[in-house]
Amino acid sequence: MTLPRFEYFAPERLDDALLMLSQKGKGAFVMAGGTDLVMKMNRGLVKPAAIISLTRIKGLSRIDFDRRKGLTIGATALIAEVASHPEIKKRYPAIAHAASVMANVQIRNMGTVAGNLCNAAPSADNAPPLMAMGAEVTLTGMKGERRMHVEELFRGPGMTVLEPGEIMTSILVPLPPPHSGASYERLSTRGKVDIAAVSVGVMLIMEETTCKQARIVLGAVAPVPMRARKAENILIGKRLTQRLIEKAAEQAARESRPISDVRASAAYRNRMVSVLTRRAIEKAHARARKRQT
């Protein structure tokens, strides 16, 4: 298919990008890596009148770690950079792992974590571990900035709460507390190449053998990445035994709302939620036991 004609802009300042986005109106699209946008254009799903690239704006490609503030991932930081970053691999292994197993090498070298969130696919690999770890996003518009938790970002498949003229400029992940652990598990038909049919992100905070806090996030089994809150409550305040972990995993499956499509049946997804949740809890628990500071 021939791509539609459009204007292309590559501003060097965020203020200029916001102004262009405001002036061009409804037909303007923001582009970071372009892996989702170009595919939609090729399929005729979107026909931009203008594309505003963020890649030349200084500061948006940063990946910063601060012991007080935590991790900052800029809007144009590449998925491959997140997957291989030493501090992320050391302190946020679930986030690094999610980035390393999504799509293929070409996509990871062009796509961005922020773009993956803005695309708002229920199967977005980066969403479950970021939600589990309490990450926030910064949305910037002509009227200023606003911050919200990642789990507040999604409205439905392909839909977010970004208002016209807003750009996601950063992702902020708190420093994991002592005795905490996070993990990410996914399942797809063709391994890393295919979109996840089921995914699970988990974060636990332990107090000796007792689970103090728990977050369980399910991907690709509901219209948006979702918290399995009843499953979380099974773990909180209790000593983590294998039976308790299995009970929480079974409850997560009951909370999921999968559909059948070309990647998997609803029944298969439901069963795999239980399997992957158990694995993710076990891995997060093992990491929490090792994390003293």
C-alpha positions as CSV (number, residue, x, y, z in Angstrom):
1,M,0.0,0.0,0.0
2,T,1.2,3.5,-0.9
3,L,1.7,5.7,2.2
4,P,-0.5,8.8,2.3
5,R,1.1,12.2,1.8
6,F,1.9,14.0,5.0
7,E,4.1,16.8,6.4
8,Y,7.1,15.8,8.4
9,F,8.7,17.8,11.2
10,A,11.7,17.1,13.4
11,P,11.9,19.9,16.0
12,E,14.9,20.1,18.4
13,R,12.9,21.6,21.3
14,L,10.0,20.1,23.2
15,D,8.2,23.5,23.2
16,D,8.4,23.6,19.4
17,A,7.0,20.0,19.2
18,L,4.1,20.9,21.4
19,L,3.4,24.1,19.4
20,M,3.4,22.2,16.1
21,L,1.1,19.5,17.6
22,S,-1.3,22.2,18.7
23,Q,-1.2,24.0,15.4
24,K,-1.6,21.0,13.2
25,G,-4.6,19.7,15.2
26,K,-6.3,16.4,14.9
27,G,-4.4,15.1,11.8
28,A,-1.0,15.4,13.6
29,F,0.7,12.3,15.0
30,V,3.7,12.2,17.3
31,M,6.4,9.6,16.4
32,A,9.2,8.3,18.5
33,G,10.5,5.0,17.0
34,G,7.7,4.8,14.5
35,T,7.4,1.0,14.7
36,D,3.6,1.1,15.5
37,L,2.7,4.2,13.6
38,V,4.3,3.2,10.3
39,M,2.7,-0.3,10.5
40,K,-0.7,1.3,11.0
41,M,-0.1,3.7,8.1
42,N,0.9,0.7,5.8
43,R,-2.3,-1.0,6.7
44,G,-4.4,2.1,6.1
45,L,-5.5,2.3,9.7
46,V,-4.3,5.9,10.2
47,K,-3.7,8.7,7.6
48,P,-1.7,11.5,9.3
49,A,-1.7,14.9,7.8
50,A,1.5,15.7,9.8
51,I,4.1,13.6,11.7
52,I,6.1,15.2,14.4
53,S,9.3,13.3,15.3
54,L,10.7,13.5,18.8
55,T,14.0,11.9,18.0
56,R,16.0,15.2,17.8
57,I,14.7,16.7,21.0
58,K,17.6,16.8,23.5
59,G,17.0,15.0,26.8
60,L,14.1,12.7,25.7
61,S,16.5,9.8,25.0
62,R,17.9,9.7,28.5
63,I,18.0,6.8,30.9
64,D,18.9,8.0,34.4
65,F,19.1,6.3,37.7
66,D,19.1,8.2,41.0
67,R,19.2,6.5,44.4
68,R,16.6,8.9,45.7
69,K,14.4,9.4,42.7
70,G,14.7,6.0,41.1
71,L,14.7,5.3,37.3
72,T,13.8,7.7,34.5
73,I,13.2,6.5,31.0
74,G,12.8,9.2,28.4
75,A,10.3,9.2,25.6
76,T,12.8,8.3,22.9
77,A,14.9,5.8,24.9
78,L,15.0,2.7,22.8
79,I,13.7,-0.7,24.0
80,A,17.1,-2.3,23.3
81,E,18.8,0.4,25.4
82,V,16.4,-0.4,28.3
83,A,17.0,-4.1,27.9
84,S,20.8,-3.7,28.1
85,H,21.2,-0.8,30.5
86,P,23.5,-2.0,33.5
87,E,21.5,-0.2,36.2
88,I,18.2,-1.5,34.9
89,K,19.5,-5.0,34.6
90,K,20.8,-4.8,38.2
91,R,18.0,-3.0,40.0
92,Y,15.0,-3.5,37.7
93,P,15.5,-7.0,36.1
94,A,11.8,-7.5,35.4
95,I,11.8,-4.3,33.3
96,A,15.0,-5.3,31.5
97,H,13.6,-8.8,30.8
98,A,10.3,-7.5,29.4
99,A,12.2,-5.2,27.0
100,S,14.6,-8.0,26.0
101,V,11.9,-10.5,25.1
102,M,9.5,-8.4,23.1
103,A,9.2,-8.3,19.3
104,N,12.5,-8.9,17.5
105,V,16.0,-7.2,17.3
106,Q,14.9,-4.8,14.6
107,I,11.9,-3.6,16.5
108,R,13.9,-3.3,19.8
109,N,16.5,-1.2,18.1
110,M,13.9,1.3,16.7
111,G,11.0,1.1,19.1
112,T,10.6,2.9,22.5
113,V,9.1,1.9,25.8
114,A,7.1,5.1,25.9
115,G,5.7,4.3,22.4
116,N,4.8,0.8,23.5
117,L,2.7,2.2,26.3
118,C,1.1,4.9,24.1
119,N,0.1,2.3,21.6
120,A,-2.0,0.8,24.4
121,A,-2.2,-2.7,23.2
122,P,-3.5,-5.1,25.9
123,S,-0.5,-7.3,25.2
124,A,2.1,-4.5,25.6
125,D,5.1,-6.2,27.2
126,N,6.4,-3.2,29.1
127,A,3.1,-2.4,30.9
128,P,2.8,-5.3,33.4
129,P,6.3,-5.0,35.0
130,L,6.0,-1.2,35.1
131,M,2.5,-1.3,36.6
132,A,3.7,-3.9,39.1
133,M,6.6,-1.6,40.2
134,G,4.3,1.4,40.7
135,A,5.7,3.4,37.7
136,E,4.4,6.7,36.7
137,V,4.4,8.6,33.4
138,T,4.8,12.3,32.7
139,L,2.4,13.8,30.1
140,T,3.4,17.2,28.8
141,G,1.2,19.7,26.9
142,M,0.9,23.4,26.3
143,K,-0.7,23.9,29.7
144,G,2.1,22.1,31.6
145,E,2.9,18.6,33.0
146,R,0.8,16.0,34.7
147,R,1.9,12.7,36.2
148,M,-0.1,9.6,36.7
149,H,0.5,5.9,37.4
150,V,0.9,3.7,34.4
151,E,-2.3,1.7,35.4
152,E,-4.3,5.0,35.0
153,L,-3.0,5.5,31.4
154,F,-5.1,3.0,29.6
155,R,-8.8,3.4,28.6
156,G,-9.2,0.4,26.2
157,P,-7.5,-1.3,23.3
158,G,-5.5,1.4,21.5
159,M,-6.8,4.1,23.7
160,T,-5.1,6.2,26.5
161,V,-6.0,9.2,28.6
162,L,-3.6,11.4,26.7
163,E,-5.4,14.6,25.7
164,P,-5.0,16.2,22.2
165,G,-1.7,18.0,22.2
166,E,-0.1,16.0,24.9
167,I,3.2,14.0,24.7
168,M,4.5,11.4,27.0
169,T,7.9,12.7,27.9
170,S,9.1,10.2,30.5
171,I,8.5,7.1,32.6
172,L,9.4,7.2,36.3
173,V,10.0,4.0,38.3
174,P,10.5,4.2,42.0
175,L,13.6,2.7,43.6
176,P,12.7,-0.9,44.7
177,P,12.6,-1.0,48.5
178,P,14.6,-3.5,50.5
179,H,13.3,-7.1,50.6
180,S,11.4,-6.6,47.3
181,G,11.4,-8.6,44.1
182,A,9.8,-8.2,40.7
183,S,9.4,-10.5,37.7
184,Y,7.8,-10.8,34.3
185,E,6.6,-13.9,32.5
186,R,5.1,-14.1,29.0
187,L,3.9,-16.7,26.6
188,S,3.5,-16.5,22.8
189,T,3.1,-18.9,19.9
190,R,6.4,-18.0,18.2
191,G,8.6,-17.0,21.2
192,K,10.0,-13.5,21.1
193,V,8.8,-12.8,17.5
194,D,5.1,-12.9,18.3
195,I,2.9,-10.6,20.5
196,A,2.3,-12.1,23.9
197,A,-0.8,-14.3,24.2
198,V,-0.6,-14.0,28.0
199,S,1.8,-12.1,30.3
200,V,2.2,-11.5,34.0
201,G,4.1,-8.9,36.0
202,V,4.6,-9.3,39.8
203,M,6.2,-7.3,42.6
204,L,6.4,-8.5,46.2
205,I,7.7,-6.7,49.3
206,M,8.5,-9.1,52.0
207,E,8.9,-8.8,55.8
208,E,10.9,-11.8,56.8
209,T,8.6,-14.7,55.5
210,T,5.5,-12.6,55.4
211,C,4.3,-10.8,52.2
212,K,3.9,-7.2,53.1
213,Q,2.8,-5.9,49.7
214,A,1.9,-7.6,46.4
215,R,1.0,-6.4,42.9
216,I,0.0,-8.8,40.2
217,V,-0.6,-7.4,36.7
218,L,-2.0,-9.5,33.8
219,G,-1.5,-8.6,30.2
220,A,-3.3,-9.8,27.0
221,V,-6.3,-11.2,28.9
222,A,-8.5,-8.1,29.3
223,P,-9.1,-4.9,27.3
224,V,-6.2,-3.2,29.2
225,P,-3.4,-4.6,31.4
226,M,-5.1,-5.3,34.7
227,R,-4.4,-5.7,38.3
228,A,-5.5,-9.0,39.8
229,R,-6.4,-7.4,43.2
230,K,-8.2,-10.4,44.7
231,A,-5.2,-12.5,44.0
232,E,-2.9,-9.9,45.6
233,N,-5.0,-9.9,48.7
234,I,-4.6,-13.6,49.1
235,L,-0.8,-13.0,49.5
236,I,-0.8,-9.9,51.6
237,G,-0.1,-10.3,55.3
238,K,0.5,-14.1,55.0
239,R,3.5,-16.4,55.0
240,L,4.2,-17.4,51.4
241,T,3.8,-21.1,51.0
242,Q,3.6,-23.1,47.8
243,R,-0.1,-23.7,48.4
244,L,-0.8,-20.1,49.0
245,I,1.0,-19.1,45.8
246,E,-1.0,-21.7,43.8
247,K,-4.2,-20.3,45.4
248,A,-3.3,-16.8,44.3
249,A,-2.4,-18.0,40.8
250,E,-5.8,-19.7,40.5
251,Q,-7.6,-16.6,41.7
252,A,-5.7,-14.5,39.1
253,A,-7.0,-16.8,36.4
254,R,-10.6,-16.3,37.7
255,E,-10.1,-12.5,37.5
256,S,-8.8,-12.5,33.9
257,R,-11.2,-11.7,31.0
258,P,-9.5,-13.3,28.0
259,I,-11.0,-13.7,24.5
260,S,-10.3,-16.2,21.8
261,D,-8.3,-14.9,18.8
262,V,-5.7,-16.1,16.3
263,R,-3.0,-16.3,19.0
264,A,-4.9,-18.4,21.6
265,S,-8.3,-19.5,22.8
266,A,-9.9,-17.9,25.9
267,A,-9.7,-21.3,27.7
268,Y,-6.0,-21.7,27.0
269,R,-5.3,-18.1,28.1
270,N,-7.2,-18.6,31.3
271,R,-5.2,-21.7,32.1
272,M,-1.9,-20.0,31.3
273,V,-2.7,-17.1,33.5
274,S,-2.5,-19.5,36.5
275,V,0.7,-21.1,35.3
276,L,2.5,-17.8,34.6
277,T,1.3,-16.1,37.7
278,R,2.6,-19.0,39.8
279,R,6.0,-18.7,38.1
280,A,6.1,-14.9,38.4
281,I,5.3,-15.0,42.1
282,E,7.9,-17.7,42.7
283,K,10.6,-15.7,40.9
284,A,9.7,-12.4,42.5
285,H,9.8,-14.1,45.9
286,A,13.2,-15.6,45.2
287,R,14.5,-12.1,44.2
288,A,13.0,-10.5,47.3
289,R,14.8,-12.9,49.6
290,K,18.1,-11.9,48.0
291,R,17.4,-8.1,48.1
292,Q,18.6,-6.7,51.4
293,T,19.0,-3.1,50.4
